[in-house]
């Protein structure tokens, strides 16, 4: 089968490298792709990830057999609908199901309606009404969320009334997140370990992949601004067998059934962002696709054929798909441009990688998030540049191997956190 993957970041690179393990996989195209992905697929930089019509034309021109739509934006725009309407099989939820990520207000109302555990909340379009609510609650921290997509940065945890008021005005009056922030969710702050669970679902069964722990803050010790993610480890120590069983019974299956009941059957990868409060799982957020950088540790922990599993997800036969989670651990360290997630420079040459953009000794896998080829050089082309992933029998082994690989790579202004996995390591005790 010839495959087209939509997207151009580290998540897409991880997906491509995993599907290429399948005997079903033939030629792989990626639109738009990036400089590192180009070593594993033919990149089509002229077709952007949000170009729905362009993706359909490209799939037709290349006569691909299957399309994997990886990012949130094209899913919310209805790319899967357009591909399927043209007779092209595609992986990912349709537009009416992708709203689960496309609108936080929709997601919260769905959970309330069907009794799925989540934090208390209210929805607002008027700044003064939202401010009055926050003041009446007088509970800090409090969480302010832009309703729509915001590249993982539309959530503000306000530590005081002043911070909450500023966040509300910035979104509803200042247009901080554009149309995504014209409606906001003000949410109760829950405290506990966060867990990311990526699960495949065909609308009937839910097959979770390995749990993971993201590190969202830019700086060590969970300080600094929120980012798209600065690193991950898998599995997550907070996701015990007991918590997993509760999550399946109270969250995963009820969510799928709720979406079916609403006429919005979800088929694809459903990301459950959970918080474990006193041993009880609550939904913090849903995403309608593989997470980034969670995918960069979850897929290396997957034993089995991802491409076959994706096809089964689309065809409604996921219950029969043969895959499982490997033993051991995985760790990913994100190498970012200096200044990320605010202002940063690009075009900096990257040193220490081989011709394929990988560690020469193969001790770790480098997933390219923001790179490009300029002449014969590999250069930075984004905020998050590389995700360096290693596996090990213990968490400490995996983390140490990832950081050893990171130490061999350099580019001007490079920044990475130095504490990925530290909090989990204290729990595992290895």
VOTIKE-457973 format. One line per 5 residues: number of its first residue (from 1); for each residue x, y, z of C-alpha. Coordinates in nm, 3 decimals. Last residue first. Example, Ala and Ser with C-alpha at 12.3 -4.5 7.8 and 13.67 -1.06 7.14 Angstrom:
2 = 1.367,-0.106,0.714 ~ 1.230,-0.450,0.780
END
This chain:
430 = 1.497,0.309,3.981 ~ 1.262,0.442,4.244 ~ 0.955,0.433,4.024 ~ 0.806,0.736,4.198 ~ 1.129,0.938,4.210
425 = 1.184,0.844,3.849 ~ 0.844,0.988,3.759 ~ 0.945,1.329,3.892 ~ 1.285,1.311,3.720 ~ 1.147,1.190,3.387
420 = 1.264,1.494,3.192 ~ 1.475,1.707,3.427 ~ 1.732,1.868,3.200 ~ 1.493,2.069,2.985 ~ 1.617,2.163,2.643
415 = 1.747,2.476,2.470 ~ 1.955,2.523,2.154 ~ 2.068,2.879,2.082 ~ 2.305,2.777,1.803 ~ 2.282,2.409,1.717
410 = 2.415,2.097,1.885 ~ 2.371,1.722,1.899 ~ 2.604,1.483,2.087 ~ 2.469,1.578,2.431 ~ 2.116,1.493,2.317
405 = 2.225,1.133,2.257 ~ 2.357,1.101,2.610 ~ 2.035,1.264,2.733 ~ 1.820,1.001,2.562 ~ 2.035,0.716,2.694
400 = 2.015,0.850,3.051 ~ 1.637,0.883,3.030 ~ 1.591,0.529,2.900 ~ 1.824,0.374,3.158 ~ 1.664,0.576,3.440
395 = 1.322,0.453,3.332 ~ 1.440,0.095,3.352 ~ 1.483,-0.165,3.078 ~ 1.564,0.113,2.832 ~ 1.428,0.303,2.533
390 = 1.557,0.623,2.373 ~ 1.392,0.923,2.210 ~ 1.536,1.255,2.091 ~ 1.263,1.496,1.981 ~ 1.403,1.762,1.752
385 = 1.327,2.123,1.654 ~ 1.052,2.258,1.876 ~ 1.033,2.625,1.792 ~ 1.063,2.582,1.417 ~ 1.285,2.558,1.110
380 = 1.627,2.456,1.237 ~ 1.884,2.352,0.977 ~ 2.015,2.036,0.808 ~ 2.293,2.125,0.567 ~ 2.363,2.006,0.213
375 = 2.190,2.299,0.051 ~ 1.939,2.414,0.306 ~ 1.736,2.117,0.430 ~ 1.465,2.190,0.684 ~ 1.390,2.110,1.048
370 = 1.105,2.166,1.294 ~ 0.975,1.844,1.448 ~ 1.229,1.579,1.351 ~ 1.217,1.256,1.547 ~ 1.565,1.143,1.646
365 = 1.591,0.780,1.753 ~ 1.849,0.678,2.011 ~ 2.160,0.460,2.034 ~ 2.182,0.432,1.656 ~ 2.557,0.502,1.653
360 = 2.530,0.787,1.401 ~ 2.238,0.958,1.579 ~ 1.985,1.034,1.304 ~ 1.922,1.306,1.044 ~ 1.957,1.067,0.752
355 = 2.299,1.205,0.653 ~ 2.422,1.161,1.011 ~ 2.350,1.392,1.304 ~ 2.599,1.581,1.523 ~ 2.547,1.935,1.397
350 = 2.232,2.135,1.323 ~ 2.265,2.459,1.125 ~ 2.057,2.751,1.251 ~ 1.790,2.868,1.005 ~ 1.541,2.967,1.273
345 = 1.530,3.236,1.541 ~ 1.299,3.245,1.843 ~ 1.028,3.461,1.994 ~ 0.785,3.307,2.243 ~ 0.769,2.930,2.301
340 = 1.068,2.912,2.241 ~ 1.338,3.172,2.312 ~ 1.629,2.949,2.207 ~ 1.514,2.688,1.958 ~ 1.406,2.358,2.108
335 = 1.553,2.014,2.174 ~ 1.276,1.789,2.305 ~ 1.385,1.499,2.526 ~ 1.195,1.171,2.478 ~ 1.199,0.879,2.721
330 = 1.089,0.518,2.677 ~ 1.047,0.239,2.931 ~ 1.062,-0.137,2.970 ~ 0.814,-0.396,2.850 ~ 0.645,-0.363,2.516
325 = 0.276,-0.269,2.485 ~ 0.038,-0.475,2.270 ~ -0.083,-0.523,1.914 ~ -0.293,-0.770,1.717 ~ -0.610,-0.613,1.575
320 = -0.924,-0.827,1.627 ~ -1.112,-0.573,1.843 ~ -1.018,-0.304,1.592 ~ -1.246,-0.447,1.323 ~ -1.453,-0.137,1.250
315 = -1.299,-0.067,0.908 ~ -1.133,0.262,1.004 ~ -0.981,0.128,1.322 ~ -0.881,-0.193,1.143 ~ -0.687,0.013,0.888
310 = -0.514,0.197,1.172 ~ -0.429,-0.130,1.347 ~ -0.285,-0.273,1.024 ~ -0.069,0.039,0.991 ~ 0.044,0.023,1.353
305 = 0.167,-0.337,1.327 ~ 0.268,-0.475,1.664 ~ 0.456,-0.406,1.985 ~ 0.403,-0.042,2.077 ~ 0.656,0.115,2.314
300 = 0.830,0.299,2.028 ~ 0.482,0.431,1.941 ~ 0.416,0.576,2.287 ~ 0.746,0.761,2.325 ~ 0.739,0.990,2.019
295 = 0.359,0.982,2.018 ~ 0.359,1.176,2.346 ~ 0.544,1.470,2.182 ~ 0.295,1.551,2.027 ~ -0.035,1.377,2.091
290 = -0.205,1.144,1.842 ~ -0.541,1.277,1.733 ~ -0.884,1.403,1.847 ~ -0.765,1.557,2.170 ~ -0.975,1.540,2.485
285 = -0.907,1.747,2.794 ~ -0.880,1.742,3.172 ~ -1.082,1.425,3.215 ~ -1.085,1.291,3.571 ~ -0.929,0.971,3.707
280 = -0.974,0.873,4.076 ~ -0.678,0.759,4.289 ~ -0.685,1.065,4.513 ~ -0.709,1.292,4.209 ~ -0.562,1.142,3.890
275 = -0.570,1.393,3.608 ~ -0.641,1.278,3.255 ~ -0.574,1.399,2.902 ~ -0.744,1.133,2.690 ~ -0.622,1.133,2.331
270 = -0.858,0.965,2.085 ~ -0.692,0.811,1.780 ~ -0.930,0.728,1.499 ~ -1.301,0.655,1.470 ~ -1.546,0.867,1.671
265 = -1.918,0.827,1.604 ~ -2.086,1.170,1.615 ~ -2.457,1.089,1.612 ~ -2.493,1.219,1.968 ~ -2.555,0.868,2.104
260 = -2.240,0.748,1.928 ~ -2.042,1.030,2.090 ~ -2.179,0.934,2.430 ~ -2.095,0.568,2.372 ~ -1.735,0.658,2.286
255 = -1.707,0.882,2.592 ~ -1.868,0.619,2.819 ~ -1.613,0.361,2.695 ~ -1.311,0.576,2.779 ~ -1.430,0.761,3.091
250 = -1.595,0.559,3.370 ~ -1.523,0.197,3.278 ~ -1.194,0.244,3.091 ~ -1.064,0.509,3.330 ~ -1.156,0.299,3.636
245 = -0.964,0.000,3.494 ~ -0.663,0.220,3.414 ~ -0.666,0.368,3.765 ~ -0.652,0.019,3.916 ~ -0.381,-0.099,3.675
240 = -0.176,0.206,3.775 ~ -0.148,0.518,3.564 ~ 0.043,0.736,3.811 ~ 0.370,0.572,3.707 ~ 0.334,0.697,3.346
235 = 0.470,0.451,3.088 ~ 0.629,0.621,2.905 ~ 0.826,0.943,2.935 ~ 0.780,1.276,2.762 ~ 0.960,1.594,2.664
230 = 0.930,1.967,2.612 ~ 0.561,1.981,2.518 ~ 0.354,2.224,2.306 ~ 0.471,2.489,2.548 ~ 0.343,2.648,2.869
225 = 0.563,2.925,3.001 ~ 0.827,2.896,3.272 ~ 0.862,2.648,3.557 ~ 0.786,2.278,3.568 ~ 1.100,2.203,3.769
220 = 1.313,2.272,3.462 ~ 1.192,2.524,3.205 ~ 0.952,2.541,2.910 ~ 0.654,2.391,3.087 ~ 0.465,2.108,2.920
215 = 0.641,1.795,3.045 ~ 0.422,1.509,2.919 ~ 0.374,1.179,3.099 ~ 0.277,0.867,2.905 ~ 0.039,0.571,2.898
210 = 0.106,0.290,2.650 ~ -0.165,0.241,2.389 ~ -0.532,0.215,2.476 ~ -0.765,-0.002,2.265 ~ -1.123,0.130,2.287
205 = -1.403,-0.073,2.131 ~ -1.716,0.039,1.946 ~ -1.644,0.366,1.766 ~ -1.338,0.228,1.593 ~ -1.111,0.340,1.874
200 = -0.735,0.373,1.910 ~ -0.619,0.513,2.241 ~ -0.361,0.768,2.346 ~ -0.347,0.806,2.725 ~ -0.183,1.113,2.877
195 = -0.160,1.122,3.257 ~ -0.145,1.421,3.488 ~ -0.057,1.374,3.855 ~ -0.282,1.555,4.102 ~ -0.456,1.884,4.167
190 = -0.777,1.996,4.004 ~ -0.847,2.359,3.924 ~ -1.215,2.431,3.861 ~ -1.282,2.555,3.509 ~ -1.362,2.875,3.326
185 = -1.431,2.779,2.964 ~ -1.395,3.048,2.701 ~ -1.570,3.168,2.385 ~ -1.414,3.416,2.143 ~ -1.079,3.252,2.219
180 = -1.054,3.018,1.922 ~ -1.163,3.300,1.691 ~ -0.837,3.482,1.758 ~ -0.628,3.337,2.040 ~ -0.529,3.664,2.207
175 = -0.831,3.848,2.067 ~ -0.798,4.127,2.322 ~ -1.161,4.130,2.437 ~ -1.252,3.767,2.502 ~ -0.905,3.616,2.524
170 = -0.693,3.892,2.673 ~ -0.983,4.003,2.894 ~ -1.022,3.656,3.044 ~ -0.649,3.607,3.091 ~ -0.609,3.947,3.260
165 = -0.904,3.883,3.491 ~ -0.763,3.542,3.590 ~ -0.415,3.683,3.655 ~ -0.558,3.961,3.871 ~ -0.782,3.719,4.063
160 = -0.481,3.506,4.145 ~ -0.289,3.195,4.038 ~ -0.444,3.176,3.691 ~ -0.375,2.852,3.507 ~ -0.405,2.960,3.144
155 = -0.494,2.710,2.872 ~ -0.483,2.807,2.503 ~ -0.120,2.705,2.445 ~ -0.161,2.355,2.298 ~ -0.155,2.492,1.944
150 = -0.462,2.709,2.013 ~ -0.763,2.511,1.891 ~ -1.100,2.633,2.015 ~ -1.272,2.714,2.345 ~ -0.989,2.914,2.501
145 = -0.938,2.783,2.853 ~ -0.912,2.967,3.187 ~ -0.826,2.749,3.488 ~ -0.846,2.867,3.847 ~ -0.567,2.868,4.105
140 = -0.733,3.002,4.303 ~ -1.090,2.991,4.432 ~ -1.282,3.318,4.478 ~ -1.593,3.162,4.320 ~ -1.774,3.497,4.318
135 = -1.470,3.671,4.173 ~ -1.436,3.413,3.897 ~ -1.807,3.439,3.814 ~ -1.797,3.821,3.800 ~ -1.494,3.801,3.572
130 = -1.674,3.562,3.337 ~ -1.982,3.787,3.325 ~ -1.765,4.090,3.255 ~ -1.576,3.912,2.978 ~ -1.884,3.798,2.785
125 = -1.858,3.479,2.577 ~ -1.865,3.246,2.877 ~ -1.882,2.875,2.967 ~ -1.890,2.744,3.325 ~ -1.694,2.462,3.486
120 = -1.668,2.184,3.743 ~ -1.376,1.946,3.672 ~ -1.439,1.619,3.490 ~ -1.591,1.276,3.553 ~ -1.815,1.153,3.268
115 = -2.179,1.181,3.368 ~ -2.329,1.177,3.020 ~ -2.461,1.534,3.002 ~ -2.173,1.684,3.200 ~ -1.914,1.509,2.984
110 = -2.085,1.627,2.665 ~ -2.110,1.983,2.799 ~ -1.737,1.982,2.873 ~ -1.650,1.850,2.527 ~ -1.876,2.101,2.348
105 = -1.723,2.386,2.548 ~ -1.374,2.260,2.470 ~ -1.456,2.292,2.102 ~ -1.227,2.157,1.829 ~ -1.109,1.872,2.049
100 = -1.438,1.683,2.072 ~ -1.533,1.870,1.756 ~ -1.326,1.601,1.580 ~ -1.641,1.386,1.582 ~ -1.847,1.610,1.346
95 = -1.540,1.665,1.129 ~ -1.469,1.296,1.071 ~ -1.221,1.117,1.293 ~ -0.887,0.994,1.163 ~ -0.748,0.737,0.924
90 = -0.842,0.771,0.556 ~ -0.972,0.558,0.270 ~ -0.991,0.759,-0.055 ~ -1.326,0.744,-0.238 ~ -1.350,1.118,-0.299
85 = -1.611,1.151,-0.023 ~ -1.365,0.963,0.203 ~ -1.098,1.224,0.139 ~ -1.335,1.517,0.199 ~ -1.474,1.370,0.522
80 = -1.121,1.295,0.645 ~ -1.020,1.655,0.575 ~ -1.311,1.797,0.777 ~ -1.169,2.125,0.910 ~ -1.145,1.979,1.263
75 = -0.934,1.695,1.122 ~ -0.722,1.940,0.921 ~ -0.647,2.144,1.237 ~ -0.584,1.854,1.477 ~ -0.277,1.703,1.311
70 = -0.234,1.338,1.194 ~ -0.445,1.268,0.886 ~ -0.330,0.924,0.771 ~ -0.422,0.858,0.408 ~ -0.456,0.513,0.249
65 = -0.424,0.358,-0.096 ~ -0.231,0.637,-0.264 ~ -0.288,0.710,-0.632 ~ -0.017,0.980,-0.628 ~ -0.239,1.222,-0.819
60 = -0.552,1.124,-0.624 ~ -0.386,1.161,-0.284 ~ -0.239,1.493,-0.397 ~ -0.576,1.622,-0.516 ~ -0.741,1.526,-0.186
55 = -0.461,1.687,0.014 ~ -0.482,2.006,-0.194 ~ -0.857,2.032,-0.134 ~ -0.808,2.006,0.242 ~ -0.509,2.239,0.265
50 = -0.464,2.253,0.644 ~ -0.150,2.037,0.648 ~ 0.012,2.240,0.373 ~ 0.065,2.101,0.023 ~ 0.368,2.263,-0.146
45 = 0.609,2.088,0.093 ~ 0.543,1.744,-0.061 ~ 0.786,1.516,0.124 ~ 0.882,1.174,-0.005 ~ 0.923,0.963,0.308
40 = 1.186,0.837,0.553 ~ 1.487,1.064,0.493 ~ 1.253,1.351,0.401 ~ 1.108,1.331,0.754 ~ 1.424,1.505,0.870
35 = 1.393,1.810,0.647 ~ 1.019,1.847,0.695 ~ 0.685,1.701,0.583 ~ 0.422,1.906,0.393 ~ 0.262,1.669,0.317
30 = 0.424,1.328,0.364 ~ 0.444,1.048,0.109 ~ 0.519,0.684,0.186 ~ 0.576,0.416,-0.079 ~ 0.485,0.064,0.031
25 = 0.361,-0.039,0.373 ~ 0.179,-0.372,0.405 ~ 0.485,-0.544,0.550 ~ 0.456,-0.297,0.841 ~ 0.773,-0.149,0.993
20 = 0.722,0.157,0.771 ~ 0.413,0.232,0.978 ~ 0.634,0.306,1.280 ~ 0.881,0.540,1.106 ~ 0.593,0.730,0.951
15 = 0.403,0.767,1.278 ~ 0.713,0.894,1.459 ~ 0.784,1.147,1.183 ~ 0.422,1.262,1.195 ~ 0.443,1.323,1.568
10 = 0.772,1.509,1.528 ~ 0.622,1.755,1.282 ~ 0.508,1.795,0.922 ~ 0.150,1.689,0.879 ~ -0.064,1.469,0.651
5 = 0.066,1.116,0.591 ~ 0.006,0.966,0.246 ~ 0.047,0.589,0.211 ~ 0.114,0.353,-0.078 ~ 0.000,0.000,0.000
END
